[in-house]
């Protein structure tokens, strides 16, 4: 009979047995609980700051002592701050800095054909004086710090670690990143700029293991530099790296699906290409944006909408970014690494 007591009490209290079970992916019955590293997601006051709340956190815990979750980022706020970031990107390419030859536009169904429909390179001209700007130069120094084959362990040298710090230091000097930090600070996500920088370093440059070997992949590597897995290109969502690899003859541009909006920068291109013989069926990239602009938008979306589609606005044009988190290991107080980020709905 003793084993039945909890169920009887639950029924008498008007609770279903399921309500007493702390669901691993839900905040049902868990609002304001203490942090537990063994939980898949969390429901405490600080989970919005660490980006590890359960999906139903806001709906279930919105009135549980959170002042309607003052740390939560509302639906329209990413659109508002993305417009400010867009206006602050003074380091972006001007129209005369890039001559793009997008050539053949195909339908999404044709992307699987792996047919090279563009005999000419994507980039006819790029003003390489852009690359001497501090954030560009620091960004480019990071691109050769990785092995492209997914599954091989990455081991950073002291110089490579210093290059990561230099990049973060340079981007934090820009108006773009100051806008992002100011917004996140106001949202109680970060108390100091140094806390923000430290989190960015872990989030983007921390290594996690997809296979048996320790530390063989990271967010920055995947998104900006690119990887090759089972003969296919994964990640590689950056125009600067694309241009440099195309100039070396390692990238062959095949076609594109969409290009726009307009002909000013930054713009978005969804494209197909091969990288050293490996095919990328569908990839999206900003064209002409500064490194800090992309870094800021992807970081914003991962912090505000981790693992979800993040709705933004750039120059009045709607745009969405998808991010994903690595769920099998964490850093700090249960924070997750970013695995990828890319534009999912460029405007036409």
SEGU-51688 format. One record per residue (C-alpha): residue number from 0; residue in three letters; x, y, z. Coordinates in pm, 1 decimal, always signed. Layout:
// SEGU-51688
(NUM, 'ALA', (X, Y, Z)),
...
// end
This chain:
// SEGU-51688
(0, 'UNK', (+0.0, +0.0, +0.0)),
(1, 'UNK', (+285.2, +242.5, +75.4)),
(2, 'UNK', (+391.3, +246.1, -287.9)),
(3, 'UNK', (+47.5, +381.1, -381.7)),
(4, 'UNK', (+55.3, +678.2, -145.0)),
(5, 'UNK', (+221.8, +928.7, -381.6)),
(6, 'UNK', (-38.1, +858.2, -651.8)),
(7, 'UNK', (-328.1, +897.7, -405.5)),
(8, 'UNK', (-186.5, +1227.6, -280.9)),
(9, 'UNK', (-144.0, +1348.4, -636.7)),
(10, 'UNK', (-504.0, +1268.8, -725.1)),
(11, 'UNK', (-637.5, +1431.9, -410.2)),
(12, 'UNK', (-438.7, +1746.2, -488.7)),
(13, 'UNK', (-588.0, +1761.0, -836.8)),
(14, 'UNK', (-262.6, +1669.1, -1007.0)),
(15, 'UNK', (-202.0, +1406.2, -1269.3)),
(16, 'UNK', (+92.9, +1174.6, -1218.9)),
(17, 'UNK', (+248.3, +1311.6, -1535.6)),
(18, 'UNK', (+253.0, +1659.1, -1380.6)),
(19, 'UNK', (+479.2, +1532.7, -1103.5)),
(20, 'UNK', (+733.8, +1401.1, -1347.7)),
(21, 'UNK', (+994.9, +1659.8, -1431.1)),
(22, 'UNK', (+996.9, +1623.5, -1810.2)),
(23, 'UNK', (+1353.1, +1654.9, -1943.8)),
(24, 'UNK', (+1251.8, +1883.2, -2232.0)),
(25, 'UNK', (+983.2, +2087.3, -2057.5)),
(26, 'UNK', (+944.0, +2342.5, -1777.4)),
(27, 'UNK', (+623.9, +2175.5, -1656.0)),
(28, 'UNK', (+656.6, +2161.8, -1277.7)),
(29, 'UNK', (+1011.5, +2302.4, -1292.1)),
(30, 'UNK', (+979.8, +2683.8, -1288.4)),
(31, 'UNK', (+1239.8, +2846.8, -1060.0)),
(32, 'UNK', (+1415.3, +2514.6, -997.4)),
(33, 'UNK', (+1786.4, +2518.7, -915.3)),
(34, 'UNK', (+2037.4, +2456.7, -1193.5)),
(35, 'UNK', (+2115.3, +2090.2, -1249.8)),
(36, 'UNK', (+2383.9, +2005.8, -1503.5)),
(37, 'UNK', (+2216.0, +1672.2, -1574.3)),
(38, 'UNK', (+1904.0, +1835.6, -1720.7)),
(39, 'UNK', (+1879.8, +1878.3, -2097.5)),
(40, 'UNK', (+1729.5, +2226.7, -2060.0)),
(41, 'UNK', (+1657.7, +2461.7, -1772.3)),
(42, 'UNK', (+1381.3, +2671.9, -1617.4)),
(43, 'UNK', (+1556.5, +2906.2, -1374.1)),
(44, 'UNK', (+1586.5, +3284.3, -1381.3)),
(45, 'UNK', (+1926.8, +3275.0, -1548.6)),
(46, 'UNK', (+1855.5, +3029.4, -1828.9)),
(47, 'UNK', (+1773.0, +3309.7, -2080.8)),
(48, 'UNK', (+2118.1, +3455.1, -2013.8)),
(49, 'UNK', (+2285.1, +3120.3, -2082.8)),
(50, 'UNK', (+2062.1, +3029.0, -2376.1)),
(51, 'UNK', (+1965.7, +2690.5, -2232.2)),
(52, 'UNK', (+1596.6, +2734.4, -2142.6)),
(53, 'UNK', (+1340.6, +2472.2, -2236.8)),
(54, 'UNK', (+1123.8, +2570.8, -2532.2)),
(55, 'UNK', (+814.7, +2621.5, -2316.6)),
(56, 'UNK', (+998.8, +2830.7, -2056.3)),
(57, 'UNK', (+833.9, +3159.8, -2146.6)),
(58, 'UNK', (+480.6, +3023.0, -2168.4)),
(59, 'UNK', (+499.0, +2821.0, -1846.3)),
(60, 'UNK', (+726.6, +3035.3, -1630.7)),
(61, 'UNK', (+639.2, +3382.8, -1755.1)),
(62, 'UNK', (+469.6, +3480.6, -1429.7)),
(63, 'UNK', (+673.7, +3272.8, -1187.7)),
(64, 'UNK', (+867.0, +3559.3, -1033.1)),
(65, 'UNK', (+1039.1, +3664.9, -1354.9)),
(66, 'UNK', (+852.5, +3995.6, -1401.6)),
(67, 'UNK', (+727.2, +3833.6, -1722.1)),
(68, 'UNK', (+1079.6, +3716.0, -1791.8)),
(69, 'UNK', (+1265.5, +4042.4, -1809.7)),
(70, 'UNK', (+1564.8, +3856.5, -1952.6)),
(71, 'UNK', (+1365.5, +3713.3, -2243.1)),
(72, 'UNK', (+1410.1, +3869.5, -2585.9)),
(73, 'UNK', (+1072.8, +3945.4, -2739.0)),
(74, 'UNK', (+969.9, +3863.6, -3095.5)),
(75, 'UNK', (+1033.7, +4209.8, -3240.2)),
(76, 'UNK', (+1359.0, +4289.9, -3062.1)),
(77, 'UNK', (+1593.8, +4090.2, -3290.8)),
(78, 'UNK', (+1442.9, +4276.3, -3587.4)),
(79, 'UNK', (+1499.4, +4612.1, -3420.3)),
(80, 'UNK', (+1859.0, +4547.8, -3313.6)),
(81, 'UNK', (+1946.7, +4388.1, -3649.6)),
(82, 'UNK', (+1845.1, +4712.9, -3821.3)),
(83, 'UNK', (+2078.6, +4903.7, -3588.6)),
(84, 'UNK', (+2358.4, +4657.8, -3662.0)),
(85, 'UNK', (+2290.0, +4693.7, -4035.4)),
(86, 'UNK', (+2320.2, +5073.7, -4016.5)),
(87, 'UNK', (+2634.8, +5048.8, -3803.9)),
(88, 'UNK', (+2826.8, +4835.0, -4056.4)),
(89, 'UNK', (+3050.1, +5109.5, -4195.5)),
(90, 'UNK', (+3319.0, +4854.8, -4285.8)),
(91, 'UNK', (+3102.4, +4680.6, -4542.8)),
(92, 'UNK', (+3193.8, +4681.5, -4910.7)),
(93, 'UNK', (+3063.6, +4964.2, -5123.5)),
(94, 'UNK', (+2900.9, +4896.9, -5458.3)),
(95, 'UNK', (+3221.5, +4972.5, -5648.4)),
(96, 'UNK', (+3429.3, +4736.9, -5427.1)),
(97, 'UNK', (+3284.2, +4416.1, -5570.0)),
(98, 'UNK', (+3185.9, +4308.9, -5920.2)),
(99, 'UNK', (+2975.2, +3995.5, -5893.8)),
(100, 'UNK', (+2902.9, +3764.8, -6186.9)),
(101, 'UNK', (+2614.7, +3551.8, -6057.5)),
(102, 'UNK', (+2529.6, +3407.0, -6403.1)),
(103, 'UNK', (+2288.2, +3109.8, -6405.5)),
(104, 'UNK', (+1990.0, +3106.9, -6168.3)),
(105, 'UNK', (+1838.1, +2760.2, -6116.8)),
(106, 'UNK', (+1542.2, +2608.1, -5935.1)),
(107, 'UNK', (+1599.0, +2434.6, -5597.9)),
(108, 'UNK', (+1528.0, +2094.4, -5752.8)),
(109, 'UNK', (+1816.3, +2140.9, -5998.6)),
(110, 'UNK', (+2068.6, +2188.9, -5719.2)),
(111, 'UNK', (+2100.7, +1812.2, -5675.5)),
(112, 'UNK', (+2225.6, +1771.4, -6034.1)),
(113, 'UNK', (+2580.9, +1882.7, -5950.5)),
(114, 'UNK', (+2608.1, +2048.5, -6292.0)),
(115, 'UNK', (+2842.3, +2342.3, -6338.5)),
(116, 'UNK', (+2623.7, +2593.3, -6522.1)),
(117, 'UNK', (+2853.9, +2892.8, -6474.8)),
(118, 'UNK', (+3171.6, +2898.1, -6683.9)),
(119, 'UNK', (+3300.2, +3215.1, -6516.2)),
(120, 'UNK', (+3404.7, +3277.1, -6153.7)),
(121, 'UNK', (+3150.3, +3430.3, -5918.3)),
(122, 'UNK', (+3378.9, +3721.5, -5834.0)),
(123, 'UNK', (+3498.0, +3929.8, -6127.7)),
(124, 'UNK', (+3660.5, +4188.8, -5902.1)),
(125, 'UNK', (+3709.2, +4254.5, -5530.8)),
(126, 'UNK', (+3883.9, +4561.0, -5392.3)),
(127, 'UNK', (+4137.6, +4384.1, -5172.2)),
(128, 'UNK', (+4209.1, +4705.9, -4983.6)),
(129, 'UNK', (+3910.3, +4594.1, -4775.9)),
(130, 'UNK', (+4123.6, +4309.5, -4642.5)),
(131, 'UNK', (+4372.8, +4548.0, -4484.5)),
(132, 'UNK', (+4107.7, +4678.9, -4244.6)),
(133, 'UNK', (+4173.9, +4545.5, -3892.8)),
(134, 'UNK', (+3867.8, +4321.3, -3860.5)),
(135, 'UNK', (+3912.3, +4176.4, -4210.1)),
(136, 'UNK', (+4282.6, +4108.7, -4153.6)),
(137, 'UNK', (+4216.4, +3946.6, -3815.5)),
(138, 'UNK', (+3937.1, +3735.8, -3964.4)),
(139, 'UNK', (+4148.9, +3615.2, -4257.9)),
(140, 'UNK', (+4424.3, +3505.9, -4018.2)),
(141, 'UNK', (+4179.7, +3260.1, -3861.3)),
(142, 'UNK', (+4073.2, +3084.1, -4180.1)),
(143, 'UNK', (+4379.9, +2861.1, -4215.1)),
(144, 'UNK', (+4377.3, +2745.9, -3852.7)),
(145, 'UNK', (+4159.5, +2442.2, -3926.0)),
(146, 'UNK', (+4169.1, +2108.2, -4105.1)),
(147, 'UNK', (+3887.0, +2089.8, -4355.2)),
(148, 'UNK', (+3823.2, +1717.9, -4306.6)),
(149, 'UNK', (+3555.2, +1673.1, -4038.9)),
(150, 'UNK', (+3653.8, +1420.5, -3773.0)),
(151, 'UNK', (+4018.6, +1519.5, -3742.0)),
(152, 'UNK', (+4121.3, +1665.4, -3409.9)),
(153, 'UNK', (+4195.0, +2036.8, -3395.4)),
(154, 'UNK', (+4483.2, +2156.1, -3178.8)),
(155, 'UNK', (+4540.3, +2530.0, -3154.1)),
(156, 'UNK', (+4890.7, +2666.8, -3121.2)),
(157, 'UNK', (+4970.6, +2962.5, -2897.9)),
(158, 'UNK', (+4976.7, +3184.2, -3206.3)),
(159, 'UNK', (+4635.9, +3060.2, -3321.1)),
(160, 'UNK', (+4488.1, +3124.9, -2976.4)),
(161, 'UNK', (+4635.0, +3474.3, -2990.0)),
(162, 'UNK', (+4473.6, +3523.7, -3333.2)),
(163, 'UNK', (+4136.1, +3438.4, -3183.7)),
(164, 'UNK', (+4188.7, +3701.5, -2913.8)),
(165, 'UNK', (+4299.2, +3957.8, -3173.6)),
(166, 'UNK', (+3988.2, +3898.3, -3381.4)),
(167, 'UNK', (+3759.1, +3938.0, -3080.6)),
(168, 'UNK', (+3945.7, +4248.7, -2971.4)),
(169, 'UNK', (+3918.8, +4409.4, -3314.7)),
(170, 'UNK', (+3549.5, +4333.9, -3369.1)),
(171, 'UNK', (+3464.5, +4464.9, -3023.4)),
(172, 'UNK', (+3606.3, +4803.4, -3126.1)),
(173, 'UNK', (+3343.8, +4836.3, -3398.4)),
(174, 'UNK', (+3006.5, +5007.8, -3376.1)),
(175, 'UNK', (+2844.8, +4683.5, -3492.3)),
(176, 'UNK', (+2955.6, +4481.2, -3192.0)),
(177, 'UNK', (+2902.1, +4770.2, -2952.9)),
(178, 'UNK', (+2539.4, +4779.5, -3067.3)),
(179, 'UNK', (+2505.7, +4406.1, -3004.5)),
(180, 'UNK', (+2669.7, +4417.0, -2662.9)),
(181, 'UNK', (+2464.5, +4719.4, -2557.9)),
(182, 'UNK', (+2145.8, +4535.4, -2648.0)),
(183, 'UNK', (+2242.2, +4214.3, -2469.2)),
(184, 'UNK', (+2364.4, +4406.0, -2165.1)),
(185, 'UNK', (+2030.6, +4584.4, -2148.7)),
(186, 'UNK', (+1862.5, +4243.4, -2166.4)),
(187, 'UNK', (+2064.4, +4129.1, -1861.7)),
(188, 'UNK', (+2244.2, +3862.7, -2065.1)),
(189, 'UNK', (+2590.0, +3998.6, -1981.1)),
(190, 'UNK', (+2705.7, +4215.1, -1690.9)),
(191, 'UNK', (+3030.7, +4332.7, -1849.8)),
(192, 'UNK', (+3187.2, +4349.4, -2193.0)),
(193, 'UNK', (+3458.8, +4108.2, -2081.3)),
(194, 'UNK', (+3196.6, +3852.3, -1983.1)),
(195, 'UNK', (+3047.9, +3889.2, -2330.6)),
(196, 'UNK', (+3386.0, +3846.6, -2501.7)),
(197, 'UNK', (+3471.2, +3541.7, -2292.0)),
(198, 'UNK', (+3139.9, +3382.7, -2385.5)),
(199, 'UNK', (+3190.0, +3456.5, -2754.4)),
(200, 'UNK', (+3528.4, +3288.1, -2741.6)),
(201, 'UNK', (+3386.1, +2972.8, -2585.6)),
(202, 'UNK', (+3074.9, +2977.1, -2800.9)),
(203, 'UNK', (+3257.6, +3015.3, -3133.1)),
(204, 'UNK', (+3610.2, +2881.5, -3076.9)),
(205, 'UNK', (+3545.2, +2612.5, -2819.6)),
(206, 'UNK', (+3588.8, +2264.0, -2965.2)),
(207, 'UNK', (+3349.4, +1972.6, -2931.9)),
(208, 'UNK', (+3368.5, +1614.5, -3052.6)),
(209, 'UNK', (+3141.0, +1467.6, -3317.7)),
(210, 'UNK', (+3325.5, +1135.6, -3314.7)),
(211, 'UNK', (+3582.3, +940.9, -3115.6)),
(212, 'UNK', (+3857.8, +1201.0, -3133.1)),
(213, 'UNK', (+3845.9, +1485.2, -2884.0)),
(214, 'UNK', (+3783.5, +1842.9, -2996.3)),
(215, 'UNK', (+3762.0, +1813.6, -3370.4)),
(216, 'UNK', (+3499.7, +2073.7, -3459.5)),
(217, 'UNK', (+3394.9, +2425.0, -3367.7)),
(218, 'UNK', (+3137.1, +2683.9, -3466.8)),
(219, 'UNK', (+3374.8, +2930.2, -3627.5)),
(220, 'UNK', (+3539.8, +2656.6, -3831.0)),
(221, 'UNK', (+3210.8, +2519.7, -3960.7)),
(222, 'UNK', (+3033.6, +2847.4, -4038.4)),
(223, 'UNK', (+3313.9, +3060.1, -4178.4)),
(224, 'UNK', (+3591.9, +2825.5, -4289.5)),
(225, 'UNK', (+3391.6, +2517.4, -4384.6)),
(226, 'UNK', (+3436.7, +2143.6, -4344.7)),
(227, 'UNK', (+3424.6, +1837.4, -4566.6)),
(228, 'UNK', (+3235.7, +1532.2, -4446.8)),
(229, 'UNK', (+3188.6, +1216.0, -4653.5)),
(230, 'UNK', (+3281.5, +1398.3, -4971.7)),
(231, 'UNK', (+3038.2, +1687.3, -4918.0)),
(232, 'UNK', (+3100.6, +2045.3, -4810.8)),
(233, 'UNK', (+2933.3, +2149.3, -4487.0)),
(234, 'UNK', (+2918.5, +2502.3, -4351.5)),
(235, 'UNK', (+3133.8, +2747.9, -4552.4)),
(236, 'UNK', (+2898.8, +3047.6, -4534.6)),
(237, 'UNK', (+3143.6, +3331.9, -4588.4)),
(238, 'UNK', (+3207.1, +3541.4, -4898.8)),
(239, 'UNK', (+3565.5, +3641.0, -4808.6)),
(240, 'UNK', (+3678.8, +3281.6, -4776.5)),
(241, 'UNK', (+3488.2, +3192.4, -5093.7)),
(242, 'UNK', (+3662.5, +3469.0, -5289.4)),
(243, 'UNK', (+4008.2, +3372.6, -5161.8)),
(244, 'UNK', (+3955.8, +3004.1, -5238.2)),
(245, 'UNK', (+3810.2, +3083.1, -5581.0)),
(246, 'UNK', (+4110.4, +3302.8, -5658.8)),
(247, 'UNK', (+4337.8, +3007.5, -5576.8)),
(248, 'UNK', (+4138.9, +2780.3, -5807.8)),
(249, 'UNK', (+4007.4, +2566.6, -5520.2)),
(250, 'UNK', (+3643.1, +2677.4, -5546.4)),
(251, 'UNK', (+3436.1, +2630.5, -5862.2)),
(252, 'UNK', (+3110.2, +2827.9, -5867.3)),
(253, 'UNK', (+2823.0, +2624.7, -6022.7)),
(254, 'UNK', (+2499.8, +2829.3, -5997.6)),
(255, 'UNK', (+2271.0, +3018.9, -5762.7)),
(256, 'UNK', (+1907.4, +3000.2, -5653.9)),
(257, 'UNK', (+1848.4, +3350.5, -5523.0)),
(258, 'UNK', (+2036.3, +3677.9, -5512.2)),
(259, 'UNK', (+1927.8, +3995.2, -5339.9)),
(260, 'UNK', (+1776.5, +4216.3, -5238.3)),
(261, 'UNK', (+1898.5, +4479.1, -5483.6)),
(262, 'UNK', (+2258.0, +4526.0, -5590.5)),
(263, 'UNK', (+2400.5, +4704.5, -5285.0)),
(264, 'UNK', (+2589.8, +4535.5, -5003.8)),
(265, 'UNK', (+2543.8, +4337.7, -4797.6)),
(266, 'UNK', (+2322.6, +4108.5, -4999.9)),
(267, 'UNK', (+2252.3, +3736.6, -4977.2)),
(268, 'UNK', (+2334.4, +3469.0, -5230.4)),
(269, 'UNK', (+2212.7, +3108.6, -5212.9)),
(270, 'UNK', (+2456.7, +2915.3, -5426.9)),
(271, 'UNK', (+2603.7, +2583.8, -5536.0)),
(272, 'UNK', (+2974.9, +2517.7, -5575.3)),
(273, 'UNK', (+3253.0, +2265.0, -5540.2)),
(274, 'UNK', (+3543.2, +2306.4, -5301.5)),
(275, 'UNK', (+3854.4, +2114.8, -5395.2)),
(276, 'UNK', (+3636.0, +1856.3, -5569.8)),
(277, 'UNK', (+3366.8, +1829.4, -5300.2)),
(278, 'UNK', (+3015.5, +1957.2, -5371.2)),
(279, 'UNK', (+2800.8, +2205.0, -5176.5)),
(280, 'UNK', (+2441.0, +2150.5, -5284.6)),
(281, 'UNK', (+2290.0, +2446.3, -5105.6)),
(282, 'UNK', (+2475.5, +2720.3, -4928.2)),
(283, 'UNK', (+2389.2, +3075.3, -4833.3)),
(284, 'UNK', (+2627.2, +3360.8, -4774.1)),
(285, 'UNK', (+2622.6, +3732.7, -4721.1)),
(286, 'UNK', (+2812.8, +3918.6, -4991.8)),
(287, 'UNK', (+3004.4, +4235.4, -4912.1)),
(288, 'UNK', (+2939.5, +4239.4, -4539.9)),
(289, 'UNK', (+3214.1, +4300.3, -4286.8)),
(290, 'UNK', (+3330.6, +4010.3, -4066.7)),
(291, 'UNK', (+3189.4, +4183.4, -3759.6)),
(292, 'UNK', (+2846.4, +4214.1, -3923.7)),
(293, 'UNK', (+2811.0, +3842.1, -3987.6)),
(294, 'UNK', (+2964.0, +3754.5, -3652.5)),
(295, 'UNK', (+2719.8, +3987.3, -3477.1)),
(296, 'UNK', (+2405.7, +3861.8, -3651.7)),
(297, 'UNK', (+2488.6, +3495.3, -3605.7)),
(298, 'UNK', (+2578.7, +3556.0, -3240.4)),
(299, 'UNK', (+2259.3, +3753.8, -3183.8)),
(300, 'UNK', (+2045.7, +3474.9, -3324.8)),
(301, 'UNK', (+2223.5, +3201.4, -3133.3)),
(302, 'UNK', (+2190.0, +3388.5, -2805.5)),
(303, 'UNK', (+1832.0, +3504.2, -2864.4)),
(304, 'UNK', (+1691.1, +3203.7, -3051.3)),
(305, 'UNK', (+1929.8, +2907.8, -3007.0)),
(306, 'UNK', (+1836.5, +2618.7, -3233.1)),
(307, 'UNK', (+1549.2, +2810.1, -3388.2)),
(308, 'UNK', (+1473.7, +3035.0, -3684.3)),
(309, 'UNK', (+1553.7, +3394.4, -3591.4)),
(310, 'UNK', (+1358.4, +3668.3, -3768.3)),
(311, 'UNK', (+1561.8, +3979.4, -3853.7)),
(312, 'UNK', (+1528.0, +4292.8, -4064.2)),
(313, 'UNK', (+1802.0, +4452.2, -4275.6)),
(314, 'UNK', (+1730.1, +4781.9, -4444.4)),
(315, 'UNK', (+1358.3, +4710.9, -4422.8)),
(316, 'UNK', (+1393.8, +4367.0, -4582.7)),
(317, 'UNK', (+1295.4, +4061.2, -4374.6)),
(318, 'UNK', (+1556.7, +3790.5, -4333.5)),
(319, 'UNK', (+1580.3, +3477.2, -4119.1)),
(320, 'UNK', (+1880.7, +3297.8, -3973.9)),
(321, 'UNK', (+1883.1, +2940.6, -3844.0)),
(322, 'UNK', (+2127.8, +2838.0, -3573.2)),
(323, 'UNK', (+2198.2, +2502.4, -3411.2)),
(324, 'UNK', (+2360.8, +2410.8, -3081.1)),
(325, 'UNK', (+2574.3, +2113.6, -2983.3)),
(326, 'UNK', (+2373.6, +1920.5, -2722.3)),
(327, 'UNK', (+2621.5, +1653.3, -2618.0)),
(328, 'UNK', (+2864.9, +1873.2, -2426.6)),
(329, 'UNK', (+2862.3, +2217.1, -2267.9)),
(330, 'UNK', (+3091.9, +2482.1, -2128.6)),
(331, 'UNK', (+3063.3, +2708.3, -1826.3)),
(332, 'UNK', (+2733.5, +2684.3, -1641.7)),
(333, 'UNK', (+2566.6, +2450.5, -1890.1)),
(334, 'UNK', (+2608.6, +2673.6, -2196.2)),
(335, 'UNK', (+2603.2, +2519.3, -2541.2)),
(336, 'UNK', (+2843.1, +2555.4, -2831.2)),
(337, 'UNK', (+2719.8, +2691.5, -3161.5)),
(338, 'UNK', (+2752.5, +2435.0, -3439.3)),
(339, 'UNK', (+2620.1, +2625.6, -3738.4)),
(340, 'UNK', (+2439.2, +2940.3, -3847.2)),
(341, 'UNK', (+2313.6, +3039.6, -4189.3)),
(342, 'UNK', (+2056.1, +3247.2, -4373.3)),
(343, 'UNK', (+1744.2, +3042.0, -4443.5)),
(344, 'UNK', (+1516.9, +3293.7, -4614.2)),
(345, 'UNK', (+1701.6, +3560.6, -4809.8)),
(346, 'UNK', (+1467.2, +3817.1, -4961.5)),
(347, 'UNK', (+1405.6, +3828.2, -5334.0)),
// end
